[in-house]
Amino acid sequence: MASDCDPYRWGMTSRSFRTFLNEQESIDGAPPLSEAKEAMLGDPHQVMVIAEDDDIVALGVVKLYQTSEDVQRAAFETVVPRSMRFPAFEDRVVDETLALIPSGISYTGWSRRSSLDAALERRGMSPVRSLAEMSMPLSVASLGSSSDPVQGDSIAVRSFTTTDADALIDINRAAFGDHPEAASLDRKELNDLMQKAWFDPQGVLFHESDGEVAGFCWTKVHPEGEGEIYRVGVDPRHRGKGIGRRLTLAGYRYLAEARGCTTGFLWVDEANTDAVGMYEGIGLVVRSRNREFGHVSPDHANSDD
C-alpha cells in the first residue's frame, strides 16, 4: 500500500476520485466529503491519497481559509472505507493528511464517523462545533404552490440574474459575518459555483423590500433528486420580520413545484438555536450530524461564551 501527497503520481484522475467517493456514499448513505473539500480534489497539494496499485484506499483533503483578521487556518476531512476503519489506519490517514498543512497554521477536522472521532480525540482534539443535517418531506399540497402559498407564509420573490452577483455577495457577507466557511464567498467563488452543473439561477430567490434586496434563498437539487436549501441570507437591517422563515418555505415550494423534489434538507449550526427552532417549526428534523474537532485551550473550555 502506498501513499503520497501528490495523487497524480499514482495516476489518479477525477474519475478515480468520483468512483471511490460514489462507492463510499452508496455504503454509508451520505456524501463522504463536503462540497468545499471535494472542490479541492483538483489541487494535488491539498489531497493525500493512500492507494493500492491503481485503487484508492483512503483520501485526506485540506482546505485553507483566510479569516477576517487575515490569518490563515485549515480544515480537513478524510474518507476511509468501512472495512478499514480500525484505529491504526484511521490514525495513519489523519497523520498523513495533517502533513499537508503548513507548519504553524491552526486547523480543525470534520468527522461523521465514530472511528474518526476517536482518532481525533487521540490527537487531543475535541468537538468545537456540530452541524445538523435537517430534512422533511416536500409536497406542493403541504407547502402550497408559488401561485397560492400557505396563508401567512407567502413572500414575494424573484429569480437571480447576473446583475445580482454583487448584491448576493454583499448580503451573504453581512448575513454570515465571521462564519468560518460561508462568509468567504467572493466573486471568484461565486463564478466558480455558477459554472457547476447543478447551478440553477431560477432557484436562487431574492426578496426585495423598500426597493432593495433584503434577503435570498439559494436552492440546489442533488443527483438523487433531493432538494437542498443551500444557503439563506437576510440583510441584518431586515431581520426580525420573519423573512428567513418565509424565504426557506419559498425555496422548498420552488423545489417541490418546479423541480419535483419530494425531500428537502439543509445544514445548520446547532449552536444557532434560533435557526434550529425556526427550522423545527417548519417541520425539519435532524437526520445526521457533522462535527468539527479542534484543539481547545483550557481557558476556552472553561469559558461561559
C-alpha positions in Angstrom: 0.0 0.0 0.0 1.5 3.4 -1.0 0.7 7.0 -0.1 1.8 10.4 -1.4 0.6 14.0 -1.1 0.6 14.1 -4.9 -2.1 11.7 -6.1 -1.3 12.3 -9.7 1.9 10.4 -9.3 -0.3 7.4 -8.7 -2.2 8.0 -11.9 -5.3 9.3 -10.1 -7.9 11.2 -12.1 -11.1 12.9 -11.3 -12.9 9.7 -12.5 -10.9 7.7 -10.0 -11.9 10.1 -7.2 -15.5 10.1 -8.3 -15.7 6.3 -8.4 -14.2 6.0 -4.9 -16.5 8.6 -3.4 -19.6 7.2 -5.1 -18.7 3.7 -3.7 -18.4 5.1 -0.1 -21.6 7.2 -0.5 -23.5 4.1 -1.6 -22.3 2.2 1.5 -22.8 5.0 4.1 -25.8 6.7 2.6 -24.2 10.2 2.7 -21.6 12.1 0.7 -18.2 11.3 2.2 -16.8 14.8 1.6 -18.3 18.2 1.9 -18.6 20.2 -1.3 -15.8 22.6 -0.2 -13.4 19.7 0.3 -14.5 17.9 -2.9 -13.7 21.1 -4.8 -10.1 20.7 -3.7 -9.5 17.3 -5.4 -8.1 19.1 -8.4 -5.2 20.5 -6.3 -2.6 17.8 -5.7 -1.0 19.9 -2.8 -4.3 19.7 -0.8 -5.0 16.0 -1.4 -3.5 12.9 0.3 -4.1 9.5 -1.3 -3.4 6.1 0.0 -3.5 3.7 -2.9 -3.1 0.0 -3.6 -2.0 -0.4 -7.2 -4.4 1.9 -9.0 -7.2 1.7 -6.4 -7.8 4.4 -3.9 -7.9 3.0 -0.3 -8.3 6.3 1.6 -8.4 10.1 1.0 -7.5 13.1 3.0 -8.4 16.6 1.8 -7.3 20.0 3.2 -8.8 23.4 2.6 -7.1 26.7 3.6 -9.1 29.7 4.7 -8.3 33.3 5.3 -10.0 34.7 8.4 -11.4 38.2 8.7 -8.2 39.0 10.7 -6.2 38.0 7.6 -4.9 34.9 9.5 -4.8 31.6 7.6 -6.4 28.5 9.0 -7.0 25.0 7.7 -9.8 22.4 7.8 -9.5 18.8 6.7 -11.7 15.8 6.1 -10.8 12.1 5.5 -12.5 9.3 3.7 -11.9 5.8 4.9 -13.9 2.7 3.7 -15.9 0.9 6.3 -13.7 -2.2 6.2 -10.6 -0.1 7.0 -11.9 1.9 10.0 -9.7 0.4 12.6 -7.6 2.7 14.9 -4.2 2.3 13.4 -5.4 3.0 9.9 -7.6 6.0 10.9 -4.6 7.4 12.8 -2.4 6.9 9.7 -4.8 8.7 7.4 -5.1 11.6 9.8 -1.4 11.9 10.3 -0.7 11.9 6.6 -3.4 14.4 5.9 -2.1 16.8 8.5 1.3 16.6 6.8 -0.2 18.7 4.0 -0.9 21.6 6.4 1.9 24.2 6.5 3.6 24.5 9.9 2.2 27.0 12.3 -1.3 27.1 10.9 -4.2 26.2 13.2 -6.5 23.6 11.9 -9.7 21.7 12.6 -11.0 18.3 11.4 -14.5 17.3 10.4 -16.0 13.9 11.2 -19.2 12.0 10.5 -17.9 8.6 11.8 -17.1 7.4 15.3 -13.8 5.8 14.3 -12.6 9.2 13.1 -13.9 10.9 16.2 -11.7 8.5 18.3 -8.7 9.2 16.1 -9.1 12.9 16.5 -9.6 12.6 20.2 -6.3 10.6 20.4 -4.6 13.6 19.0 -6.0 15.8 21.8 -8.8 17.3 19.7 -12.4 17.9 21.0 -15.7 18.8 19.3 -16.0 22.6 18.9 -19.0 22.7 16.5 -21.8 20.5 15.3 -23.7 20.9 12.1 -27.1 19.2 11.8 -28.5 18.0 8.6 -32.2 18.5 8.9 -34.8 17.1 6.4 -38.5 17.0 5.7 -40.9 15.6 3.1 -41.9 18.0 0.4 -45.2 18.3 -1.4 -47.0 21.1 -3.1 -50.1 20.2 -1.1 -48.4 20.8 2.2 -46.3 23.8 1.2 -48.7 25.5 -1.1 -47.7 26.4 -4.7 -45.8 29.5 -5.6 -49.0 31.0 -7.0 -51.1 30.1 -4.0 -48.7 29.8 -1.0 -49.7 28.8 2.5 -51.6 31.6 4.2 -49.3 33.8 6.4 -46.1 32.3 4.9 -46.1 34.0 1.5 -43.3 36.3 0.4 -42.6 38.0 -2.9 -39.6 36.6 -4.7 -37.8 36.8 -8.0 -35.0 34.7 -9.5 -31.3 35.6 -9.8 -29.8 37.4 -12.8 -26.2 38.1 -13.4 -26.7 41.7 -12.3 -27.5 40.4 -8.8 -24.0 39.0 -8.2 -22.7 41.9 -6.1 -26.0 42.1 -4.1 -25.7 38.3 -3.3 -22.1 38.7 -2.2 -22.8 41.7 -0.1 -25.8 40.3 1.7 -24.0 37.0 2.2 -21.1 38.8 3.8 -23.4 40.9 6.0 -25.6 37.9 7.0 -22.8 35.5 7.9 -20.3 37.9 9.4 -17.3 35.9 10.6 -18.8 32.5 9.8 -15.7 30.3 9.1 -16.9 29.0 5.7 -20.0 30.9 4.4 -18.6 34.4 4.9 -15.8 33.9 2.5 -18.0 34.0 -0.7 -16.4 36.3 -3.2 -16.8 37.0 -6.9 -14.4 34.2 -7.9 -16.1 31.6 -5.7 -19.5 32.7 -6.9 -18.4 32.5 -10.6 -17.0 29.0 -9.9 -20.3 27.9 -8.3 -22.2 29.4 -11.2 -20.3 27.0 -13.6 -21.4 23.9 -11.6 -23.8 21.6 -13.4 -26.3 21.9 -10.5 -26.4 25.7 -10.5 -29.9 26.9 -11.3 -30.4 30.7 -11.5 -34.2 30.2 -11.3 -33.7 28.5 -7.9 -31.8 31.5 -6.4 -34.7 33.5 -5.0 -34.4 37.2 -4.0 -36.8 39.1 -1.8 -36.9 42.9 -2.1 -38.1 45.4 0.5 -38.2 49.2 0.1 -36.5 49.0 -3.3 -33.5 46.9 -2.1 -32.7 43.3 -1.8 -33.4 42.2 1.7 -32.6 38.5 1.5 -32.0 35.5 -0.7 -32.7 31.7 -0.6 -30.3 29.6 -2.7 -31.6 26.2 -3.6 -29.8 23.1 -5.0 -31.0 19.8 -6.5 -28.9 16.8 -5.9 -28.4 13.9 -8.4 -30.7 11.6 -6.4 -33.5 14.2 -6.6 -33.3 15.7 -3.1 -33.7 19.4 -2.8 -31.4 21.4 -0.6 -31.7 24.9 0.8 -28.0 25.6 0.0 -27.9 29.0 1.8 -30.4 31.5 3.2 -29.2 35.0 3.9 -31.1 38.0 5.3 -29.6 41.5 5.4 -29.2 42.4 9.1 -31.2 45.6 8.6 -34.2 43.4 7.7 -34.0 40.9 10.4 -36.9 40.3 12.8 -39.5 40.4 10.1 -39.8 36.6 9.5 -38.0 36.9 6.2 -35.7 33.9 6.8 -38.6 31.5 7.5 -40.6 32.6 4.6 -37.6 32.5 2.2 -36.9 29.0 3.3 -40.5 28.0 2.6 -40.4 29.7 -0.7 -37.3 27.7 -1.6 -38.9 24.4 -0.6 -42.0 25.4 -2.6 -39.8 26.0 -5.7 -38.0 22.7 -5.2 -41.3 20.8 -4.9 -43.3 22.6 -7.6 -40.7 23.4 -10.2 -38.1 20.7 -9.7 -40.3 17.8 -8.4 -38.3 17.2 -5.2 -40.1 15.0 -2.6 -37.5 15.5 0.1 -35.9 18.8 1.3 -33.0 19.3 3.6 -30.4 21.9 4.8 -27.5 22.2 7.2 -27.5 24.4 10.2 -25.0 25.1 13.0 -26.6 23.6 16.2 -25.3 26.5 18.2 -27.7 28.7 16.3 -30.6 27.7 18.4 -32.9 30.4 16.9 -32.4 29.0 13.4 -32.8 25.4 14.6 -36.0 26.3 16.3 -37.3 28.0 13.2 -36.5 25.0 11.1 -38.1 22.6 13.5 -41.2 24.9 13.4 -41.3 24.4 9.6 -41.2 20.6 10.1 -37.5 19.8 9.6 -35.9 17.1 11.8 -32.3 16.1 12.3 -31.2 13.1 10.2 -27.4 13.3 10.5 -24.6 15.4 12.1 -21.1 16.5 11.0 -18.9 17.6 13.9 -15.8 19.8 13.8 -12.9 19.0 16.1 -10.2 21.4 17.2 -7.7 21.9 19.9 -9.5 23.7 22.8 -7.4 25.7 25.3 -8.2 25.3 29.0 -9.3 28.9 29.2 -11.7 28.5 26.3 -13.0 25.2 27.7 -13.9 26.9 31.0 -15.5 29.9 29.4 -19.1 30.8 29.6 -19.1 32.0 25.9 
